[in-house]
Amino acid sequence: MEGFNLFNKRKMLAGSLSFLSALALVGCGGGETADSGGSQGTGGSDGDKELTFMFRGGEDEKKAYQAAINAFEDANPGVSVNVISTDADQYATKLQAAIAGNDIPDVFYVEQGDVMAYVDNGILKDITEEVENSDFDIENVWEYGINSYRYDGKNIGQGNIYGLPKDVGPFALGYNKAMFEEAGIDLPDPDTPYTFEEFVEVGKQLTKDNDGDGELDQWATGFNVNWSLHAFVWSNGGEYLSEDYSEVLIDSPEFIEALQYFADLQNVHGLTPSVAQAQTLDTYQRWMNGEIAFFPVGPWDMSTYATLDFEYDLVPWPAGKTGVAATYIGSLGIGVSEATKHVDEAIELAMYLSTSKEGQQQLVDAQIQIPNLIDMADEWAADTESVPNNKKEFVDIVGEYGRALPAARTYTAEWYDEFFINIQPVLDGEQTAEEYVKQVQPRMQELLDASIIQHEQSAN
């Protein structure tokens, strides 16, 4: 995905911000090959101008990107691209090592939450003029994707462009069609979300002991709190932060109610595997095995889920008091180094990977993302024959109701990470949601205040 590694990465970055601030990066050399241990070499000719492109991803993504790079080289004689790939959990460390060693790749993946720090510290290049004067129609690129890499020195979402979306990652809710059919339950409405109460009632019908041994072996769901709680909070009218990102609001009644509902799915309603059962086999594997009815799905999952033994589809997340489904959109960006020696070619590569129909088609065919181009995405979603049939749900999330993750627009993520550190007693039913949020909110506010001060000092 593109978003699942955001906060572990951000935690490491936050610890090194003071170090980054001390670097005189603007004058550092760029365009050399960073020592990642994962270089795949170039896909084309030995050009006069060599660019380095550093990214992370699985085998499907690596193959798709290499094909896209080959096409870029064919279209740009005299330019070659050295591809540096890493596993997802190594990327942050290796990129930081490249930065510290004054060996920044010309073009590289950048997390949403890193844009402010990277701009303030002279790592990312302002590419606004080149993007706005290019041949492609910026209005045909998802606004969320472009705005995720805009920064005016204070806020993300406005100002100049310092990156382009590698992808937009809508986090939808998937369901196992076979379970519904076997239980004789009508399939979920793709346009109308379940209410919280309806979701519980349907979930009870889907939680079963199929082999009669007295132990459950099929469950309604198995949500990870780090990635799924947002949908319940937002649809219930709760917020993590105030609109100006300065105040932690998790102690509101709406937030507390949603968190308690989330915990009650297991502790009151028994719709998820127990802690012991989850330790035996995690919920992701249980979903893959056909033991769980509802599970989160991102576009990055499609290539893996193509091998499932059951058919799955997408529906809106259950809706709380607002009556409207909610979820988040992740994203990765493609940035250009401020220090690149080949400015025009580096920006051209970033634009090609982000917005060219040829490059996008490679990634879409690999089933790892939805198109960044709106017209292309609409055409892709109109295919209701391939699985998932309701691909339109992904498009609706990006174009209509998806939101950035809570810490994607704050300078550091420690305030947000703090929420999850000691949340297990709530999930286990040993502490109420109200008790927990009143305990953790002051500490989160303290960390957020520190983040704001750090941002002000870095910007100056």
C-alpha positions in Angstrom: 0.0 0.0 0.0 0.9 2.9 -0.2 0.2 4.4 3.2 0.6 1.4 5.5 4.3 2.2 6.4 3.7 5.9 6.8 3.8 6.2 10.5 6.7 3.9 11.3 8.6 5.9 8.7 7.6 9.2 10.2 8.7 8.1 13.7 12.2 7.5 12.4 12.2 10.8 10.4 11.1 12.8 13.5 14.0 11.6 15.4 16.4 12.9 12.8 14.8 16.2 12.0 17.3 18.2 14.0 20.1 16.3 12.2 18.5 17.1 8.8 18.1 20.7 9.8 21.8 21.0 10.2 22.7 19.7 6.8 23.5 22.1 4.0 21.6 20.1 1.5 20.9 22.6 -1.2 24.5 22.4 -2.4 24.9 18.7 -2.1 25.6 16.5 -5.1 22.8 14.5 -6.6 22.2 12.1 -9.4 24.6 9.5 -8.2 23.7 5.9 -7.4 22.7 5.5 -3.8 24.1 2.4 -2.1 20.8 0.5 -1.5 22.0 -2.9 -2.3 18.9 -3.3 -4.5 19.8 -1.7 -7.8 18.2 -3.3 -10.8 20.3 -1.4 -13.3 18.9 0.5 -16.2 16.2 -0.8 -18.6 17.6 0.9 -21.7 20.5 2.5 -23.4 23.6 4.0 -21.8 22.4 7.6 -22.0 24.5 10.7 -21.7 22.4 11.7 -18.7 21.8 9.2 -16.0 19.1 9.5 -13.4 18.5 7.5 -10.3 15.0 6.5 -9.2 14.5 5.0 -5.8 11.3 3.4 -4.7 9.9 0.5 -2.6 7.5 -2.2 -3.4 6.8 -5.9 -4.0 7.6 -7.9 -7.0 4.5 -6.9 -9.0 5.4 -3.2 -8.5 9.0 -3.7 -9.4 8.2 -5.4 -12.6 5.6 -2.7 -13.5 8.0 0.1 -12.8 10.8 -1.5 -14.7 8.6 -1.7 -17.7 7.5 1.9 -17.3 11.2 3.0 -17.0 12.1 1.1 -20.2 9.3 2.9 -22.0 10.5 6.3 -20.6 14.1 5.6 -21.8 12.8 4.6 -25.3 10.9 7.9 -25.5 13.9 9.9 -24.2 17.1 9.0 -26.1 20.2 10.1 -24.3 18.6 9.5 -20.8 19.1 6.3 -18.8 17.5 5.5 -15.4 19.2 3.6 -12.7 16.4 1.9 -10.7 17.1 1.4 -7.0 14.4 -0.7 -5.3 14.1 -1.7 -1.6 11.6 -3.6 0.4 9.0 -1.5 2.1 10.5 -1.8 5.6 14.0 -0.8 4.4 13.1 2.2 2.3 13.0 4.9 5.0 16.4 3.9 6.5 18.1 3.7 3.1 16.6 7.0 1.9 17.8 8.7 5.1 21.3 7.2 4.6 21.3 8.6 1.1 20.3 12.0 2.4 23.0 11.9 5.1 25.6 10.9 2.6 24.8 13.7 0.2 23.8 11.1 -2.3 20.1 11.8 -2.8 18.4 10.0 -5.7 17.2 12.3 -8.5 13.7 11.0 -8.2 12.3 9.1 -5.2 9.2 8.1 -3.3 8.2 10.6 -0.6 5.6 10.0 2.1 2.7 12.5 2.5 3.8 13.3 6.0 7.4 14.0 5.0 6.7 16.8 2.6 7.0 19.7 5.1 10.2 18.5 6.6 11.8 17.7 3.2 10.9 21.1 1.8 12.0 23.0 4.9 15.3 21.2 4.8 16.0 21.7 1.1 15.5 18.1 0.0 12.5 18.4 -2.4 12.5 20.6 -5.5 9.7 23.0 -6.3 8.3 21.6 -9.6 5.2 23.9 -9.8 6.2 25.8 -13.0 7.2 22.6 -14.9 4.0 20.8 -13.9 1.7 23.7 -14.8 3.4 24.3 -18.1 3.6 20.6 -19.1 1.4 18.9 -21.7 -0.7 16.9 -19.4 -4.0 18.3 -18.0 -3.5 18.8 -14.2 -7.3 19.0 -13.9 -7.4 15.3 -15.0 -5.3 14.2 -12.0 -7.0 13.6 -8.7 -7.1 16.8 -6.7 -6.3 14.9 -3.6 -3.2 13.5 -5.2 -1.9 16.9 -6.3 -2.8 18.7 -3.1 -1.1 16.1 -0.9 2.2 17.4 -2.2 1.4 21.2 -2.2 3.0 23.2 0.6 3.0 26.9 1.3 5.4 26.9 4.2 2.7 26.4 6.8 0.1 23.9 5.5 -0.1 20.9 3.3 -2.8 21.2 0.6 -2.0 24.6 -0.7 0.9 26.5 -2.3 3.6 25.2 -4.6 3.9 21.6 -5.8 6.8 19.6 -4.4 5.8 16.2 -5.7 3.3 14.2 -7.8 1.2 11.3 -6.7 2.7 7.9 -7.3 -0.8 6.8 -6.4 -3.9 7.5 -4.4 -4.8 4.7 -2.1 -8.5 4.5 -1.2 -9.1 2.2 1.8 -12.4 0.4 1.0 -14.3 -2.4 2.8 -14.3 -5.8 1.1 -16.6 -8.7 1.7 -16.7 -12.4 0.9 -19.6 -13.0 -1.4 -19.7 -16.7 -0.9 -20.3 -16.3 2.8 -23.4 -14.2 2.2 -24.7 -16.6 -0.4 -24.2 -19.6 1.8 -25.9 -17.9 4.7 -28.8 -16.8 2.5 -28.2 -13.1 3.3 -28.8 -10.4 0.7 -25.5 -9.0 -0.6 -24.7 -5.5 0.8 -26.0 -2.5 -1.1 -23.0 -1.0 -3.0 -24.5 2.5 -2.6 -26.0 2.5 0.9 -23.8 1.7 3.9 -25.0 -0.4 6.8 -25.8 1.5 10.0 -23.7 0.5 13.0 -26.7 -1.5 14.3 -27.3 -3.2 10.9 -23.6 -4.2 10.7 -23.8 -5.9 14.0 -26.9 -7.8 13.1 -25.5 -9.0 9.7 -22.3 -9.8 11.4 -24.0 -12.1 13.9 -25.5 -14.1 11.1 -22.0 -14.5 9.5 -20.2 -15.6 12.7 -20.5 -19.4 13.0 -19.2 -22.7 14.1 -19.2 -24.5 10.8 -17.7 -27.8 11.8 -19.8 -28.2 15.0 -16.8 -28.6 17.4 -18.1 -25.9 19.7 -15.5 -23.4 18.5 -16.1 -20.5 16.1 -14.3 -20.9 12.8 -16.0 -18.1 10.8 -16.3 -14.5 11.8 -17.8 -11.3 10.6 -14.6 -9.4 10.6 -11.2 -8.8 12.1 -10.3 -5.1 11.9 -6.9 -3.7 12.9 -7.5 -0.7 15.0 -4.6 1.3 13.5 -6.1 1.2 10.0 -9.9 0.7 10.5 -10.9 2.9 13.4 -10.9 6.1 11.4 -13.9 4.9 9.3 -16.0 4.5 12.4 -14.9 7.7 14.1 -15.4 9.9 11.1 -18.8 8.5 10.1 -19.9 9.0 13.7 -19.0 12.7 13.6 -15.8 12.3 15.6 -12.4 14.0 14.8 -8.8 13.5 15.7 -7.9 17.1 15.2 -9.4 20.5 14.9 -9.6 22.1 11.4 -6.4 24.0 12.0 -4.6 20.9 13.2 -3.8 22.5 16.6 -6.1 20.7 19.0 -6.6 17.0 19.8 -10.3 16.2 19.9 -10.4 12.5 20.7 -12.3 13.2 24.0 -15.5 14.2 22.2 -18.7 12.1 22.8 -18.7 11.1 19.1 -15.2 9.8 19.1 -15.7 7.9 22.4 -18.8 6.3 21.1 -17.1 5.1 18.0 -14.1 3.7 19.8 -16.4 1.8 22.2 -18.4 0.5 19.3 -15.2 -0.7 17.7 -14.1 -2.5 20.9 -17.6 -4.0 21.4 -17.5 -5.8 18.1 -15.3 -8.3 19.8 -16.0 -8.0 23.5 -19.8 -7.6 23.4 -20.9 -9.0 20.1 -18.2 -11.6 19.5 -17.8 -10.8 15.8 -14.1 -11.0 15.6 -11.5 -13.7 16.5 -10.4 -13.6 20.1 -6.9 -12.4 21.0 -5.8 -16.1 21.4 -7.3 -17.0 18.0 -5.7 -14.0 16.3 -2.3 -15.0 17.7 -2.7 -18.5 16.3 -3.6 -17.1 12.8 -3.8 -13.4 12.1 -7.0 -11.9 10.7 -5.4 -11.2 7.3 -4.6 -14.8 6.8 -8.1 -15.8 8.0 -9.6 -13.4 5.4 -7.3 -15.0 2.8 -8.5 -18.4 3.9 -12.2 -17.5 3.6 -12.8 -17.4 7.3 -13.8 -13.7 7.6 -16.7 -11.9 6.0 -15.6 -8.3 6.0 -12.0 -7.0 5.6 -10.3 -3.8 4.4 -9.2 -3.7 0.8 -6.8 -1.3 -0.9 -6.0 -1.2 -4.6 -2.5 -2.5 -3.8 -4.2 -5.7 -2.6 -5.8 -6.6 -6.0 -2.9 -8.5 -7.4 -2.7 -10.7 -4.3 -6.5 -11.1 -3.9 -6.7 -12.3 -7.5 -5.6 -15.7 -6.2 -8.4 -16.0 -3.5 -10.5 -19.1 -3.6 -13.7 -16.9 -3.2 -15.1 -13.9 -5.0 -14.9 -10.6 -3.1 -16.4 -7.2 -3.7 -16.4 -3.7 -2.2 -19.0 -1.8 -0.2 -19.0 1.4 1.8 -17.9 1.2 5.4 -20.7 1.2 8.1 -22.0 4.6 8.9 -22.5 6.0 12.4 -24.5 9.1 13.4 -23.8 11.1 10.3 -25.4 8.4 8.1 -22.5 8.8 5.7 -19.7 6.3 5.2 -16.1 7.5 5.8 -12.6 6.2 5.2 -9.1 7.4 4.5 -7.0 7.7 1.4 -3.3 7.0 1.6 -0.8 8.2 -1.0 2.8 8.0 -1.9 4.4 10.8 -3.8 7.2 11.0 -6.4 9.6 13.8 -5.6 12.6 15.4 -7.3 15.8 16.1 -5.5 16.7 19.8 -5.1 20.2 18.7 -5.8 19.6 16.9 -9.1 22.1 17.7 -11.9 19.5 16.9 -14.5 16.5 19.0 -13.5 14.4 18.8 -16.7 14.9 15.1 -17.2 14.2 14.3 -13.5 11.0 16.3 -13.5 10.0 14.7 -16.8 10.6 11.2 -15.3 8.4 12.1 -12.2 5.6 13.4 -14.5 5.9 10.3 -16.7 5.6 7.9 -13.8 2.8 9.8 -12.2 0.6 11.0 -15.1 1.5 9.4 -18.4 -1.1 7.0 -19.7 1.6 4.5 -20.7 3.2 4.6 -17.2 -0.2 4.4 -15.5 -1.3 1.5 -17.6 1.7 -0.6 -16.5 0.8 -0.1 -12.9 -2.9 -0.6 -13.4 -2.3 -3.8 -15.4 -0.2 -5.0 -12.5 -3.3 -4.6 -10.2 -1.5 -2.5 -7.6 -3.3 0.9 -7.9 -6.1 2.8 -9.5 -5.2 5.3 -12.2 -4.0 8.7 -11.2 -5.8 10.1 -14.3 -9.5 10.7 -13.6 -10.8 9.8 -17.1 -8.7 6.6 -17.1 -10.0 5.7 -13.6 -13.6 6.2 -14.7 -13.1 3.9 -17.6 -11.3 1.4 -15.4 -14.1 1.4 -12.8 -16.7 0.9 -15.5 -15.5 -2.7 -15.9 -17.9 -4.6 -13.7 -17.0 -8.0 -14.9 -13.5 -8.4 -13.4 -13.1 -8.7 -9.6 -13.8 -6.7 -7.6 -17.0 -5.8 -9.6 -17.6 -2.6 -7.6 -14.3 -0.9 -8.4 -16.3 2.3 -8.5 -16.1 2.3 -4.7 -12.4 3.1 -4.9 -13.1 5.9 -7.3 -15.9 7.3 -5.1 -13.6 7.4 -2.1 -10.9 9.3 -3.9 -13.3 11.7 -5.7 -15.9 12.2 -3.1 -15.5 11.2 0.6 -12.1 9.9 1.4 -9.8 11.8 3.8 -6.1 12.0 4.6 -4.9 10.1 7.6 -4.9 12.2 10.8 -1.1 12.7 10.9 -0.5 13.2 7.2 -0.7 17.0 7.6 1.1 17.5 10.9 4.8 18.0 11.1 5.5 14.9 13.1 3.3 11.8 14.0 4.3 11.2 17.6 1.0 12.7 18.9 -0.9 10.3 16.7 1.2 7.2 17.5 0.7 7.9 21.2 -3.0 7.1 20.8 -2.2 3.4 19.9 0.6 2.7 22.3 -1.6 1.7 25.2 -4.9 1.0 23.6 -5.0 -2.8 24.0 -6.9 -2.8 27.3 -9.8 -1.0 25.5 -9.7 -3.6 22.7 -9.7 -6.4 25.3 -12.6 -4.9 27.3 -10.5 -4.2 30.3 -10.9 -0.4 30.0 -13.7 1.8 28.6 -13.1 4.0 25.7 -14.1 7.1 27.8 -11.5 6.2 30.5 -8.8 5.7 27.9 -9.3 8.9 25.8 -9.3 11.1 28.9 -6.1 9.5 29.9 -4.3 9.8 26.6 -5.6 13.1 25.2 -3.4 15.4 27.4 -0.3 13.5 26.3 -1.3 13.6 22.7 -1.9 17.4 22.9 1.5 17.9 24.5 3.2 16.0 21.6 1.1 17.9 19.1 2.1 21.2 20.6 5.8 20.2 20.4 5.3 19.3 16.8 3.9 22.7 16.0 6.8 24.4 17.7 9.2 22.2 15.8 7.6 23.1 12.5 7.8 26.8 13.3 11.5 26.5 14.1 12.3 24.5 11.0 10.3 26.8 8.7 12.4 29.7 10.0 
